Amino acid sequence: MQISVQYFILGLIIFGLVLVGIFTGPSDFSIKEMFDGLLRKNDHISQVIIWDMRIPRILASIIVGNCLGLAGVLIQLSTRSSLGDPNLFGIGGGAAIFIAAGFGGLFVISSFFSLIGCIISSTLVALGLSMLISTPNLSATKLALMGIAVAALTISIGTAIISHGRVFPSQIIGLVSGSFSSSNWENVFYLLIIFCICFAISICLARKFFAIMLGDILTKSLGVNPIKIRLFAMTIVGVLSGVSVFSGGIIGFVGLVSPHISRRLFGNSTINLIISSSIIGGLITLFADQLARLLFAPSELPVGLATTILGAPTMMYLALKVK
C-alpha cells in the first residue's frame, strides 16, 4: 500500500473519532441541536458544550498524543532502544512533581508559569538521562530499567507531596493516570505552538538521527557529533513531555507503541517515522480519551488506563525480544 494512502486512512480514522467526540456524550440534545451548536447558529447550550468543552478536549488529546508519539520516536532513535517512552523513562515525572507541588499548596502561580515549570522540570530529567546514555557499554535493557526506576521515584515523590496537601481525588487521578476533562483553548494554544516548534526541529535533525542509528563510531566518521545530537533530542523530549503532563497528566505507553506501529506501516525512514509516529500518537490518545469518556458515561475512566491496556502487552513483547 502506498504511503500516501496509509496517511489518508489514518486521517479518516482521526476524523471519524473527532465526529464521535463532538456528537456523542452524556447529553439529551438532538442531532439538529448539536449541528446548530457546531455551526454557531443559535445561543443554545449545545454551542457552549461543543465549542468550550468537547472541541478543546478533542484537540488537546490529539496534540498531546502527537507530542508523546514524537517524544517516543526521538528517544528510540537517539538511544537505539526499542523500549523508549518519555513517561516510562521518568521524564514526564519531573513535570508531575512540579504539578504535585502546586496541588499540594507549596506555591500558587499562573497557568503559563506552571507550564514553564513543567517544561523545565521534565527537561532537567531528560538531560540527566542523556548523560546516562553517553555512558560506555550501557545496554538498552539497563537504560530501560534505570528509566523505570526514575519514573517510580518521581511518582513516589509526587504522591508524597500530594498526601500532605488538600487535593481532590479527581486531581490525583488526572495527574497520575491522565485526563483531558479540564482542557481549554489556552491549553490547546500552548500545546499547538510548542508541538509545531519541536516537530519542525525534529524534521531538520532527521538525517542526523539516521546516522546515530548506525552506531557512535560510524556517526563520528560521518561528521556527526552523537553526544550533541542526543542532547538536542533529549531537550526536545523534555519539552514535549512537560507540556504533555501539564495538559493531560501522565499518559503512559503512547510514546512506546506509536513508533513501533509506525515502523510496521511506514518502514524505517527517519522522516516518515517522525511524521507517522506523531500522527499515530494523536490517534491512540484520541481513541483512548473517547473510550475513557464514553465507556461508563457519565462517569469517566482515566485515559492512561486505556493506553496501558494497549501498551503493557506491547512492552512485554518487546522486552522478550531485547537481547
N, C-alpha and C positions, 0 to 999 in steps of 0.2 A: 504493500500500500504506500502511495506517495506521501511524503512528509506533510505537504500542504493539506491533503485530505485528512490526515490524522489531527492536525491543528484545527481544522474545520469541525471535526467531530467533537473534539474537546470543547470548542466554543459553543456548539449546540447543547452539549450536556450542561455546561455552566449556565447558558441562557434558560434552559428548562428549570434548573434549580432556582434561578433568580425569580422566575414566574411563580414557582411554588412558594418561595419566601414572601412574595408580595401578596399573593391572593389567598393564602391559607393561614390559619391561626385561630386562636380562641376568640372569635367574634361572630356576631349574628348578622353581619351585613350581607346584602345580596350582591351578586356579581355586578349588577349595574351600579350600585353604590360604590363598590370598590373601583370600578373603571372610572367613574366620575371623580373619585378621590385621587386616583392616579393622574388623571388629566387636569386636575385642579378646576373642575367645572362647578364646584359648589363649595360651601363652607362646612360641609358635613364633617363629623368627627373622623370618618374614614380617611379623609385627606391628612389629618394630623397623624393618624396611626401609620399610614403608608409612608409619608414623607419625613416624619420626625422620629419614627421608631423602626419600621421594617427596612426601609431602603438604607439608612445609615448602618443598620446591623448587617445587612447583606454585604454591603461594600466593605465594612470593617473585616468581616470574616474572610472575604476573598483576598483582601490585601495582606492581612496577617498571614494567611496561607501562602501567598506569594513570597512574603518575607522569610517565612520558615523554610519553604522549598528552596529558595535561593541560598539561605544560610547553610542549609544541609548540604547542598551540592558544593559550595565553596569549601566547607570543612572536608568533605570526602576527596575533593580534588587536591587540596593543599596538604592533607595528611596521608593521602593514599590509603585511607581506612574506609572500608565499606560500612562500618558501624557509626559513622559520623552523624551527629544530630546536635543542634545547639542546646536544647534543653536536657538531652541525655548526657551531654558533656558538662552540664552545670553552668553553662554560660548565661542562660536566662535566670539562673538562681541569683546572680548579682543584682539584677533588677528586682527580683522577688523580695530580697532582703530590704531594698530601699522602699518598696511599696509597703511591706510589712511594718517598717518603722513609721511610715506615715499613718497606717491604720492603727498602730499602737499608741499614737499620740506623741511620738518623740519630736515631731515638727509639723508645722502646717504651712504649706506652700501652694502656689497656684498650679493649675493643670500643666502649663507649659514647663515650669521649672521641675515639676515632678517627672515629666518626660525626659528632660535633660539629665536629671539624676539617674533615671533608669538606664539611659544610654551610656552614661559614664560608668556606672556600676558594672554593667554587662561587658563593656569594652575592657575594663581592667581585668576581669576574669578571663576574657578571650586572649588578651595579651600575655597573661600568665601562662595560659595553655600553649600559646605559640612558642614560648621559651622551652616548654617541655618537649614540644615537637622536634626542636633542634637538638635534643639530647641524642648522642650516638647510640645505636643499637636499641632504640625504643621501638618495640613491635606495635602493630596496630591493636593487638589484644590488650597489651599493657596500657596503651593510651586510652582505650575504651574503658578499662577498669578504673583508671585514675579519674577519668571524666565522670563516671558513675559515682565515685566516692565524693568528688567535688559537688555534684548535684545533690547527693544525700546530705552533705554538710550544710549547704546553703539553705535547703528546705528546713533542716533542723533549726538553724539559726533564726530563720523567718518565723517558724512556728513558736519558738521561744519568745520572740519579741511580741508576737500577736497575743500569746497567752497572758501577757501582763497588761494588755490594753482592753478597752471595751470595744470589742469588734463583733459585728453581726455575723452569724454563721454563713449567710449568703456571701459576705465579703471574703471570708476564708475560703469557701468552696470556689468562688470565682477566681481567686488568686492561684490556688493550688491545682485546681482541675480545669480551669478555663471557662470563660463565659463572655458572651457579647451582648448581654441584656442591657448594659448601660452605655452602649455605643451611641455616639452623637456625631454631628457633622464636623465638629472641631477635631475629634479623634481621626475621622476619615481624612481630613485635610493634612494633618501631620503625617499620617501613615503614607498617603499617596506621594507627598513631596520626598520623604526620606527613602521610600522604596525606589522611586524613579532615579534618584541620585545614585543609590547603591547599585541598582541594576545597570545603569549606564557605565559606571566604573568597572563593574564585573565583566561586561561585554568587551571593554577596552583591554582588559587583562586576560581575556580568554586564551590567547595563543601562549602566553607565559604559563598559564595553568597547565596547558597540554605538555609543556616542557618539563614541568615539575613531576608529572605523572611518569616520566621516563627514568626518574631517579636523580639524586642530587649531583652525582658525578657528571652524567650526561647533560644535566641542566646547566651546570657551570661551563661545560665545553661549548654550549650554545650561546654563551654570553649572558645568561640569566642568573641573577642572584636569588637562590631559593629562599634564603632567610628573609630577604627584603620582601619578596612576593608573598610569603606566608604571613608576614607582619601586616601587609596591606589586606590580605584576605581575612585574617582573623579580626582586624579592626572593623571591616565591613560586617562580619558576622556578629561582632559585639553590638554594633549599632542596630542591625536588624533584629537581634534578639531582644534588645532593650525596648524598642518601640513595640515589638510583638507582645511582650509581657505587660507593658503599660496599657495596651489596648484590649488584650484578651486573656491575660493571665498566662500561666504555664500550660501550654498545649503540647504534649509530647508526641514523638514519633512521626510527625508530619515531615520534618527535615530528614528523617531516616528513610522513609518509604518513598517519597517523591523522586529522588534521583534514581532509585532502582527501577521504578516503573518507567521513568524517562529513558533509561538505558535499553529497556526491553522494547520500547516503542520507536525510539529515535536514534539508537546507536550511541557511540562513544565520542562523537564530535563535541568538543567543549562548548562551543557556541550554542549548539542545539540542546546540550544538557542544561546550560544556564537558563535558556528561554523556557524549555519544556518543563523543567523541574519547578520553576516559578509558577507556571500555569497549573500544573498538576497539584502543587501545594495549595493553590487557591481553590481548586475543585474539591480536594479532600476536606479542607476546612469548612467550606460552604456546605458540603453534604453532611458533615458531622454536626454542624450547627443546626441545620434543618431537622436532622434526626433527633438531636437533643431537644429541640423546641417542640416538635410535633408528636413524638412517640407517646408521651404521657401527658399531653396538653390537658389543662392549662399549666400543670407542673412542668418544670424543665430539668433535664439531666445536664451534668457538666459536659462541655464539649470535649474535654480531654478523655472522658470515658469512651466516647465513640472512636476517637483516634487511637486510643490504647488497644481497643479490641482488634483494630486493623494492624497496628504497628507491633504489638508484642509478639505475635506468631512470626512476623517477618524478621524481627530481631533474633529470635531463637533459631530460625532457619539460617540466617547469615552467620550467627555465632558458630554453628556447626560446620560451616564451610571455611571459616577462617582457620588457617594453619598456625 
